[in-house]
């Protein structure tokens, strides 16, 4: 794969501080020489995500995620390395010449760009059909019947897909020359299951809602039927290289500015709810895309706000949606409130009936904490007119809700309200709560699917030395020295060369040898920035971040030579064992000549081991 010249990558990288970039996604706090925060790649309560301003690297001691600012954006945004460079280059006003960009575009990158171009053209075409053709009149009448103004239609680029099999196919394939197989992969066309090579439009007879990523690029569509007999009522784009419903939120790119200004987001259920709210001047609104709220959604929101108000329909389905979301939001740092609308109305209907001011009052004055919502939601499962039903309900609240409440103020509020309603003293309820907490299984939230086993002593982290055999630990230590000392790397190249036991270590060493062939001095930041293999980036970053700074204060030549010898001894020991097994096998089949040759090799290798061990006292034993 061809690539951007290293000097351009370096120039882009030098324009940014990794603390600032990651700080847009993670709340970081200064801790010693580094910055710490909760990892954006896995759920955790205690911060284990470290960012080094000095080294311009990050590493999570919980899940092992490591890298530089490019790999962070790549993994966080689900984009390619090239796109991460492009994104930062745009922010820094650094031009990447077209001919140079063409040189680095892999087939996958080109395919993704073509998918983005196809989605952009499709959105414009659907919008043109809606606004400027007779074929779009049914869609326009539908939006008008829902009270959507022309200006709002323009703002949201709404469209219409006529009830024909080949409208988009003709436009993108026959007129624009797109590969139909690429459009199938992008979710815009469908191939006939029994007739290969026959394609038809994915969306037909529907009003269209373009879905954008955080940068405002169209990555998918939602479509609503106009014919009541057509199923399903709502159809979203399938999972594609561009669109992942668990990672994106409808209207985020438009709402982000107001979200940050107000430090609040209103989370709704559907496209029309968002559009109706925005039309009424409520700008900080987003919606999930045909799925429950996910941890990826929460990470998107945490970058921008301090409070989420979930406003779902007032019916049973809306309550279930809010409860499902509670599973995800309760471990976040965000304040979460729930506003349930009356009379089974959805936000669109509520706005039409009561208007913007009533909508905002429901958000501000009539919303409850997530804890209160969960407490109230349990009521429907119990007969509160009987003493047994009330006691069972109270125990259920304690065991399922209160045991998870960490805020002292929130807990006191709940205890007081339960005491007043059910006639038990606060002390008695607190005693039940203490008993319930004691009876919970040990460990870090063992009942949750995102359990990290942090307290269960079962975690295997690529960053923890206990995860590796002794000789692998020593190889990692040697590679750490090679990353920060060019002299060590050259010494290793002349002795061990590629004699590492782990394939990734062999590859990393080879990259280091090539790097020092061009560069006179060590520069871990630049070296890692030039690595394209994500596994090697992860290993190199973790080595630089994990290794205690104190060991590098010692003279490398006093430490490295014993390490090299210990690895040579290990390799020879493994080889000797292989010949010892060969001796046994030859003896079992009566091959005396073969047994003698193997025995000679064992003696030769053990002599070499003895020489190495006597040359210096090794610092590490196996």
KELUMKOL-834608 format. One line per 4 residues: number of its first residue (from 1); for each residue x negated, y, z negated of C-alpha. Coordinates in pm, 1 decimal, decimal comma, always signed. Each point is the difference from the previous one (the first is absolute). Layout:
<kolmis>
NUM> X/Y/Z; ...
</kolmis>
This chain:
<kolmis>
1> +0,0/+0,0/+0,0; -139,8/+338,6/+93,0; -13,8/+264,0/-270,4; -22,3/+368,6/-84,5
5> -361,0/+117,4/-19,4; -125,8/-26,6/-356,5; -91,2/+366,6/-13,6; +362,8/+96,4/+68,0
9> +129,3/-234,4/-269,7; -257,3/+144,5/-240,2; +99,3/+355,1/+89,3; +367,0/-68,5/-69,8
13> -81,5/-179,7/-324,9; -215,4/+285,6/-125,4; +288,7/+245,2/+31,1; +196,1/-170,6/-279,5
17> -35,5/-95,9/-362,5; +140,0/-347,7/-63,2; +141,0/+119,8/-333,2; +215,3/+255,6/+184,9
21> +120,2/-251,7/+258,7; +87,8/-274,0/-248,2; +138,8/+263,1/-235,6; +276,2/+62,4/+254,4
25> +121,1/-355,2/-66,8; -115,9/-81,2/-353,5; -2,5/+205,9/-319,1; -366,4/+1,5/-93,5
29> -155,8/+100,7/-331,7; -365,3/+69,1/-65,8; -155,1/-284,7/-198,1; -375,2/+27,8/-50,8
33> -174,4/+29,8/+333,9; +298,8/-131,8/+196,5; +373,2/+57,5/+34,3; +254,1/-261,1/-109,2
37> +361,0/-67,5/+94,7; +252,0/-278,4/+51,9; -79,5/-203,9/+308,1; +213,3/+84,4/+304,8
41> -43,0/-353,4/+134,6; +151,7/-195,5/-289,8; +231,6/+75,5/-291,3; -168,9/+62,7/-331,4
45> +57,4/+193,7/-319,9; -360,4/+53,9/-111,7; -217,1/+190,9/+249,6; -269,7/-220,4/+152,3
49> -48,7/+190,1/+326,6; -331,2/+188,3/+0,8; -102,0/+272,7/+245,2; -359,0/+118,7/+14,7
53> -48,4/+357,6/+115,0; -374,9/-52,2/+0,8; +8,7/-312,7/+216,6; +319,5/+92,2/+194,2
57> +135,4/-350,0/-59,8; +287,7/-162,6/-188,1; +40,3/-335,9/-169,2; +284,1/-165,6/-191,4
61> -119,6/-220,4/-283,2; +344,0/-164,4/-3,9; +58,4/-119,3/+356,4; -343,3/+62,5/+152,4
65> +106,2/+256,4/+261,5; -310,1/+197,4/+102,9; -117,5/+234,4/+271,9; -41,9/+359,3/+114,5
69> +245,8/+269,1/+103,5; +54,4/-155,3/+346,2; +78,8/-345,6/-134,7; +225,7/+154,4/-264,0
73> +212,4/+174,4/+263,7; -7,1/-309,1/+220,5; +131,5/-229,0/-273,6; +235,3/+251,0/-161,9
77> +162,0/+126,1/+318,6; -16,0/-329,9/+189,9; -199,9/+157,1/+282,4; -320,8/-94,9/+178,1
81> -347,0/+127,4/-85,3; +8,7/+206,4/+320,0; +330,3/+158,8/-96,7; -138,0/+85,8/-343,2
85> -295,4/+176,7/+163,1; +236,3/+177,7/+240,0; +228,7/+109,8/-283,1; -281,9/+153,3/-203,5
89> -160,6/+149,6/+310,6; +324,5/+186,5/+73,8; +12,5/+131,4/-355,8; -360,3/+119,9/+27,1
93> +57,4/+149,0/+348,1; -272,7/-222,8/+141,7; +57,2/-82,8/+364,5; -50,8/-360,2/+104,1
97> -61,8/+22,6/+377,7; +232,6/-206,5/+217,7; -280,9/-195,0/+161,9; -142,4/-90,7/-339,7
101> +340,7/-102,1/-128,0; +50,6/-221,6/+302,7; -329,0/-170,5/-74,0; +113,7/-109,5/-344,9
105> +355,6/-109,7/+64,5; +41,1/-371,0/-61,0; +279,3/-190,0/+177,5; +198,3/+4,4/-325,4
109> -43,5/+376,5/-36,1; +106,8/+63,2/+359,3; +301,6/-226,6/-45,9; +105,7/+189,9/-310,5
113> -35,0/+334,1/+179,3; +212,9/-130,1/+285,0; +267,6/-109,4/-248,7; +0,6/+346,9/-156,4
117> +31,4/+158,7/+344,9; +285,6/-234,7/+88,2; +185,9/+85,9/-321,5; -49,8/+371,6/+56,1
121> +137,6/-24,8/+354,6; +288,3/-221,9/-112,6; +101,2/+249,4/-270,1; -4,9/+287,3/+249,2
125> +195,8/-205,3/+252,8; +269,2/-105,6/-248,3; +29,5/+363,1/-111,9; +29,7/+117,5/+359,6
129> +276,8/-253,9/+64,7; +189,2/+120,2/-308,8; -25,2/+370,4/+71,5; -13,0/+27,0/+378,8
133> +188,4/-288,9/+160,8; +348,2/-139,1/+24,9; -130,3/-336,7/-117,7; -81,4/+155,9/-336,0
137> +340,5/+155,7/-56,9; +126,1/-281,5/-230,7; -300,2/+54,6/-223,5; +43,6/+376,1/-4,7
141> +367,8/-36,0/-90,5; -95,5/-233,5/-283,3; -248,1/+246,1/-151,1; +248,2/+284,0/+35,8
145> +264,7/-209,7/-176,4; -244,2/-43,3/-286,9; -49,4/+375,0/-22,5; -356,0/+3,0/+133,2
149> -86,1/+332,8/+165,3; -186,4/+22,8/+330,7; -292,9/+167,0/-175,1; -25,5/-294,5/-240,6
153> +11,8/-244,6/+290,3; -293,7/+187,1/+151,7; -193,0/+8,5/-328,0; +29,7/-375,2/-52,0
157> -36,9/-79,1/+373,2; +309,4/-221,0/-13,3; +83,1/-196,2/+311,9; +229,0/-245,5/+171,1
161> -71,1/-340,2/+155,3; +271,9/-75,3/+259,5; +170,6/-338,7/-7,4; -209,7/-137,4/+284,7
165> -266,7/-271,1/+12,3; -265,2/+187,6/+194,2; +12,5/+373,7/-77,3; -330,7/+17,8/-186,2
169> -152,2/-282,0/+206,5; +53,1/+198,4/+320,8; -139,0/+318,7/-155,8; -313,1/-141,9/-163,3
173> -86,6/-295,9/+222,7; +118,6/+91,0/+348,5; -53,7/+377,0/-18,1; -287,3/+30,5/-246,9
177> -181,6/-325,7/+68,4; -13,7/-140,0/-354,5; -77,2/-366,5/-54,4; +331,1/-162,8/-105,5
181> -181,4/-244,2/-229,8; -151,7/+295,5/-186,5; +348,2/+149,6/-37,9; +127,2/-330,1/-139,6
185> -282,7/+2,1/-254,8; +86,3/+363,0/-80,4; +364,0/-91,3/-66,7; +150,6/+200,4/+287,1
189> +88,2/-290,6/+230,0; +106,3/-360,8/-52,7; -94,2/-291,9/+224,0; +273,2/-245,6/+92,0
193> -54,9/-314,9/-212,6; +64,3/-237,7/+290,5; -122,5/+204,3/+295,8; -362,0/+105,0/-28,3
197> -67,7/+329,6/+173,1; +355,9/+126,2/-38,2; +18,6/+300,4/-234,4; +278,2/+216,7/-141,2
201> +29,0/+300,0/-229,9; -20,1/-62,0/-374,1; +246,0/+281,6/-74,5; +326,0/+24,2/+192,4
205> +324,7/+185,4/-69,4; -142,5/+178,8/-303,2; -77,6/+348,0/-125,1; -372,6/+15,5/-64,0
209> -202,8/+126,6/-296,1; -374,9/+28,1/+70,6; -218,2/-115,9/-290,3; -329,7/+182,4/-50,8
213> -317,0/-75,8/-189,8; -154,0/+243,6/-245,5; -166,0/+192,4/+283,8; +326,4/+46,2/+188,6
217> -63,3/-259,5/+272,2; +296,9/-210,3/+111,2; -64,8/-360,7/-104,8; +346,7/-155,5/+17,1
221> +374,0/+55,0/+19,0; +317,0/-55,4/-189,0; +318,3/-46,4/+200,2; +365,8/+14,4/-105,4
225> +270,0/-163,4/+208,1; +286,0/+200,4/+149,5; +213,3/-306,2/+74,8; +150,7/-132,4/-324,8
229> -11,3/-355,8/+132,8; -374,8/+6,3/+70,0; -229,2/-150,2/-263,4; -207,8/+84,6/-189,0
233> +128,5/+343,2/-92,6; -353,1/+128,2/-54,3; -304,9/-131,9/+183,0; -357,4/+98,9/-80,1
237> -312,0/-63,0/+201,1; -161,2/-332,7/-91,7; -335,4/-19,1/-176,1; -263,4/+106,3/+253,5
241> -362,5/+118,4/+0,2; +144,7/+350,2/-47,0; +303,4/-49,9/-221,5; +18,8/-167,4/-338,9
245> +324,7/+79,3/-179,4; -154,4/-64,1/-341,3; -262,6/+271,2/+60,0; +198,2/+283,4/+156,1
249> +274,6/+235,2/-113,5; +244,4/+177,5/+226,5; -59,5/+377,5/+21,9; -316,9/-1,4/-212,1
253> -196,9/+209,8/+248,6; +265,9/+274,7/-6,4; +69,5/-16,6/-373,7; -359,8/-7,6/-121,7
257> -47,1/+378,0/-31,2; +315,6/+51,8/-207,9; -75,6/-313,3/-203,8; -336,7/+139,1/-98,7
261> +145,6/+344,7/-66,2; +271,8/-137,1/-231,8; -202,9/-299,9/-130,4; +318,9/-197,6/+56,9
265> +148,2/-229,4/+263,3; +359,0/-113,8/+41,0; +8,7/-358,4/+122,8; +308,3/-87,1/+204,7
269> +122,8/-316,5/+170,1; +60,5/+91,0/+363,6; -87,7/+218,2/+295,8; +327,9/+189,9/-0,8
273> -33,1/+76,1/-371,0; -339,8/+157,7/+61,5; +119,1/+193,6/+305,6; +310,4/+130,3/-177,7
277> -205,1/+111,0/-300,9; -258,6/+174,8/+218,2; +275,3/+173,8/+196,1; +132,6/+132,9/-332,4
281> -338,7/+142,9/-93,4; -123,3/-286,2/-219,8; -339,3/-67,8/+152,2; -177,4/-233,1/-246,2
285> +192,5/-310,2/+109,8; -124,4/-333,6/+136,3; +152,4/-343,7/+49,3; -117,9/-359,4/+0,8
289> +16,7/-183,4/+331,9; +221,7/-303,5/-35,4; -187,1/-140,5/-297,5; -20,7/+41,7/-374,0
293> -246,1/+246,8/-147,4; -349,7/-152,3/-0,2; -327,7/+65,6/-178,6; -136,9/+144,0/+325,9
297> +286,0/+249,2/+2,6; -84,0/+94,7/-356,6; -360,1/+67,4/+92,7; +117,6/+225,1/+283,0
301> +217,6/+196,3/-240,5; -256,9/+20,0/-278,7; -228,6/+199,5/+225,4; +256,1/+276,4/+32,1
305> +235,4/+22,4/-299,9; +33,6/-46,9/-374,1; +368,9/-90,9/-3,6; +229,0/-225,1/+204,1
309> +376,6/+37,4/-6,6; +163,9/-307,4/+150,5; +342,1/+84,3/+139,0; +181,8/-306,4/+122,5
313> +362,5/-62,4/+89,4; +234,5/-19,0/-296,7; +123,2/-350,0/+91,3; -127,2/-336,0/-127,3
317> -248,8/-29,6/+285,5; -146,7/+337,4/-92,1; -43,7/-107,9/-361,2; -173,2/-319,9/+109,7
321> -235,4/+199,7/+219,9; -90,4/+226,0/-292,2; -63,6/-299,8/-226,4; -223,6/-164,0/+260,3
325> -196,1/+322,5/+21,9; -38,8/+3,9/-377,7; -225,8/-304,8/+29,4; -244,7/+204,6/+206,7
329> +12,8/+343,3/-163,3; -33,4/-98,7/-363,7; -377,7/-47,7/+18,8; -67,1/+329,7/+175,8
333> -104,5/+328,4/-157,0; +295,3/+177,3/+158,2; +302,9/+118,5/-190,0; +294,2/-183,8/+151,9
337> +364,9/+97,3/-25,4; +315,1/-146,8/+152,0; +296,9/+198,8/+126,9; +303,1/-218,1/+66,4
341> +265,8/+179,1/+203,1; +366,8/-21,3/-104,5; +294,0/-162,0/+177,1; -219,7/-238,9/+198,1
345> -118,3/+285,1/+224,0; -327,9/-3,5/+187,4; -212,3/+320,6/+6,5; +124,0/+95,5/+348,0
349> +364,6/-26,3/-110,1; -72,3/+174,8/-329,8; -159,6/+296,9/+177,3; +297,2/+33,5/+233,4
353> +249,4/-13,3/-287,5; -175,8/+201,3/-269,9; -283,6/+190,8/+169,2; -364,8/+73,8/-66,0
357> +29,6/+151,0/-349,5; +189,5/-298,8/-135,1; -257,5/-227,2/+160,7; -286,2/+181,5/-174,1
361> +189,1/-7,6/-332,4; +30,2/-376,7/+37,6; -375,9/-13,8/+48,4; -90,5/+231,8/-287,9
365> +276,1/-26,0/-259,4; +174,5/-329,0/+61,3; -292,1/-231,8/+61,2; -118,5/-235,3/-271,9
369> -335,1/-154,9/-79,9; -70,5/-339,2/+152,6; +14,0/-147,9/-349,5; +346,2/+142,9/-64,4
373> +117,6/-120,4/+339,1; -120,2/-354,3/-69,9; +159,6/+3,3/-345,5; +333,9/+108,8/+144,2
377> -22,2/-241,3/+293,3; -6,9/-296,7/-240,7; +344,8/+87,8/-138,3; +189,0/-163,3/+282,1
381> -138,5/-340,4/-101,2; +148,5/+2,2/-351,6; +336,7/+27,0/-169,3; -56,7/+303,7/-219,1
385> +345,0/-28,5/-157,4; -117,2/-297,6/-209,3; -257,8/-0,7/-278,7; -190,6/-289,1/+160,8
389> -2,7/+177,1/+336,9; -135,7/+318,7/-156,8; -273,6/-188,9/-188,9; -96,4/-197,5/+312,3
393> -12,4/+322,7/+201,0; -218,8/+169,5/-259,2; -244,2/-292,1/-4,2; -10,3/-1,2/+381,4
397> -83,0/+372,1/+0,8; -278,2/-56,0/-253,1; -148,9/-304,1/+171,4; +29,5/+117,6/+361,2
401> -39,4/+377,8/-20,5; -129,7/+139,3/-326,9; -295,2/-239,2/-25,3; -141,6/+172,5/+309,9
405> +50,4/+359,3/-115,3; -334,1/+161,0/-83,9; +105,0/+362,3/-51,4; +63,5/+63,2/-373,9
409> +247,5/+279,0/+81,4; +197,0/-214,4/+245,1; +5,6/-289,2/-245,9; +120,6/+220,0/-285,3
413> +276,9/+138,0/+221,1; +117,9/-349,4/+98,0; -13,3/-130,3/-356,8; +199,8/+296,1/-128,8
417> +271,0/-37,0/+266,1; +30,4/-376,1/-54,1; +14,1/+47,5/-376,8; +278,1/+256,9/+25,8
421> +205,1/-206,8/+244,7; -31,1/-345,1/-158,3; -27,3/+87,3/-368,4; -336,3/-161,1/-73,6
425> -275,8/+199,5/-165,3; -294,7/+111,1/+207,6; -221,5/-203,0/-232,5; +195,1/-320,1/+70,4
429> -23,5/+49,6/+377,3; -370,6/+79,1/-31,1; -49,4/-324,7/-192,2; +171,8/-195,5/+278,7
433> -222,1/+180,4/+249,1; -318,5/-91,9/-189,1; +107,8/-364,0/-6,5; +76,3/+8,1/+373,5
437> -340,9/+149,3/+79,5; -178,4/-262,5/-210,5; +180,4/-279,3/+182,6; -104,6/+128,1/+345,7
441> -262,5/-218,4/+171,8; -354,6/+129,2/-29,7; -170,5/+162,5/+293,2; +55,3/+285,4/+233,5
445> +369,8/-13,3/+93,1; +10,9/-376,5/+68,5; +356,2/+14,1/+127,7; -79,7/+233,9/+286,6
449> -100,9/-101,7/+344,7; -279,5/+258,0/+5,2; -162,7/-138,0/-314,2; -373,8/+62,7/+14,7
453> -84,3/-243,8/-283,3; -213,3/+278,0/-144,0; +63,3/-126,2/-353,7; +16,5/-368,5/+82,5
457> -370,1/-53,9/+67,4; +82,8/-152,2/+339,5; -96,6/+288,4/+224,2; -258,0/-74,2/+265,1
461> -150,2/+323,2/+125,6; -255,8/+24,3/+274,3; -150,4/+272,9/-213,0; -51,0/-216,1/-308,2
465> -332,4/-182,8/-23,2; +168,9/-288,8/-180,2; +167,0/-87,8/+330,4; -330,9/-92,9/+164,7
469> -251,9/-283,9/-41,4; -333,1/+118,4/-147,5; -190,9/-1,3/+328,4; +273,6/+208,1/+167,6
473> -21,4/+253,5/-283,1; -372,8/+28,2/+67,1; +58,3/+44,1/+374,0; +243,0/+281,3/-75,5
477> -252,0/+163,7/-231,1; -266,3/-20,4/+270,9; +236,8/+149,6/+258,2; +73,1/+282,0/-245,4
481> -371,7/+85,1/-8,9; -17,6/-24,5/+379,0; +282,3/+254,1/+30,7; -182,8/+262,5/-203,5
485> -364,0/-74,4/+84,3; -125,6/-38,5/+356,4; -326,8/-147,0/-126,9; +186,0/-284,0/-168,5
489> +194,6/-70,7/+318,5; -320,1/-25,2/+201,9; -155,7/-224,1/-264,5; +300,6/-231,0/+12,1
493> -4,6/+1,3/+380,2; -360,9/-122,1/-5,8; +63,9/-275,6/-256,8; +359,5/-122,3/-17,5
497> +119,9/+140,6/+334,5; +341,4/-168,7/+43,6; -38,8/-262,7/-272,9; +311,4/+103,2/-195,4
501> +255,8/-261,0/-102,8; +311,1/+209,9/+80,5; +82,8/+83,3/+362,6; +108,2/+353,1/-87,5
505> -329,9/+56,0/-180,9; -190,6/-111,9/+308,8; +202,7/+242,9/+214,3; -42,2/+288,2/-245,3
509> -375,8/-55,3/-15,7; -19,0/-3,4/+381,7; +184,8/+334,0/+13,9; -239,5/+143,2/-257,9
513> -303,7/-112,6/+199,0; +144,7/+169,2/+310,7; +84,8/+316,0/-196,6; -352,6/+34,3/-140,3
517> -145,2/-56,4/+345,3; +159,2/+335,9/+94,0; -1,1/+185,3/-332,9; -304,5/+70,0/-211,3
521> +170,7/+17,1/-339,4; +291,8/-165,3/-178,8; +342,1/+162,9/+26,6; +275,8/-235,5/-121,5
525> +276,0/+246,1/+87,2; -109,3/+31,3/+362,9; -70,3/-373,1/+30,6; +347,6/-95,3/-124,2
529> +163,2/+261,3/+223,6; -155,4/-172,4/+302,1; +122,3/-348,0/-87,8; +301,9/-109,3/+202,1
533> +66,3/-336,8/-164,0; +247,5/+66,9/-286,8; -131,5/-295,7/-200,8; -353,9/+135,5/+12,1
537> +120,3/+349,9/-91,0; +176,3/-146,5/-300,8; -304,5/-198,3/-115,5; -246,7/+285,4/+50,8
541> +223,9/+252,6/-176,0; +60,8/-229,6/-294,9; -375,1/-65,9/-35,1; -78,5/+371,5/-12,3
545> +289,5/+80,2/-235,0; -35,1/-294,7/-236,7; -373,1/-9,9/-59,0; -107,8/+177,4/-316,3
549> -203,8/+309,1/+79,9; -253,8/-87,7/-269,8; -143,3/-295,0/+192,6; -103,7/+231,4/+279,8
553> -210,7/+205,5/-237,1; -246,4/-288,0/-16,7; -268,8/-42,8/+265,5; +150,5/-211,4/+273,5
557> -325,5/-178,5/+77,5; -15,5/-130,5/-357,4; +347,7/-149,5/+25,1; +56,8/-97,9/+360,5
561> -289,8/-242,0/+52,3; +117,2/-233,4/-282,2; +353,3/+17,5/+142,5; -126,6/-99,5/+345,2
565> -198,3/-287,8/-149,0; +298,8/-119,0/-203,0; +213,0/-11,2/+317,4; -274,6/-186,2/+182,6
569> -16,1/-248,6/-287,1; +375,9/-46,6/+14,3; -4,8/-62,4/+374,2; -283,4/-251,0/-35,3
573> +176,4/-172,3/-290,4; +310,9/-47,9/+214,2; -219,5/-136,0/+279,9; -177,0/-239,7/-239,6
577> +333,6/-135,9/-121,6; +99,4/-61,4/+360,8; -314,0/-209,6/+58,6; +52,1/-183,5/-329,5
581> +346,3/-99,2/+119,9; -155,3/-103,0/+331,9; -242,0/-227,5/-191,0; +293,3/-169,5/-173,5
585> +191,1/-45,3/+326,2; -307,7/-147,6/+174,7; -60,4/-236,3/-292,5; +361,4/-120,0/+6,1
589> -28,7/-100,5/+365,9; -353,2/-141,8/-32,7; -172,2/+270,7/+203,5; -336,0/+2,8/-179,8
593> -168,0/+223,9/+256,2; +273,1/+262,4/-27,7; -9,9/-22,9/-378,7; -377,1/+63,7/+3,2
597> +34,4/+303,3/+227,6; +272,3/+147,7/-220,0; -211,1/-61,6/-310,8; -294,1/+182,1/+160,7
601> +224,2/+299,2/+74,4; +122,1/+5,4/-361,3; -359,7/+9,0/-125,5; -94,2/+275,2/+247,8
605> +298,2/+216,1/-98,5; -57,5/-47,6/-373,1; -361,2/+106,7/+48,6; +120,6/+321,7/+165,0
609> +246,5/+57,4/-284,1; -279,8/-47,0/-254,0; -217,1/+252,1/+182,3; +276,4/+258,1/+5,3
613> +88,3/-50,3/-364,9; -363,2/+33,6/-103,5; -50,8/+311,7/+211,5; +217,7/+203,5/-231,6
617> +250,7/-53,4/-278,4; +338,7/+30,2/+166,5; +248,0/+238,3/-146,8; +294,4/-221,2/+77,1
621> +51,8/-371,7/-53,9; +250,0/-232,0/+165,0
</kolmis>
